[in-house]
């Protein structure tokens, strides 16, 4: 079940990112009306927040493989300030 949720969240992230890229391209072309631009911008902000949350969730799932003092390998949660 967790694998299905993970796959779905990855697909949702990619879909949101694709839509965000399309919105940016539309805005950069400058062919939208002011109202369309504002709507696209608002949607882009929402998509950006969703993508950031998805990345944060994925980051929390990352584990680090480390070697203990007795030579055994084990995993521990990754923290950005861990030195390799």
Secondary structure by P-SEA (a helix, b strand, c coil): caaaaaaaaaaaaaaaaaaaaaaaaaaaaccccaaaaaaaaaaaaaaaaaaaaaaaaaaaabbbbbbccccccccccccccccc
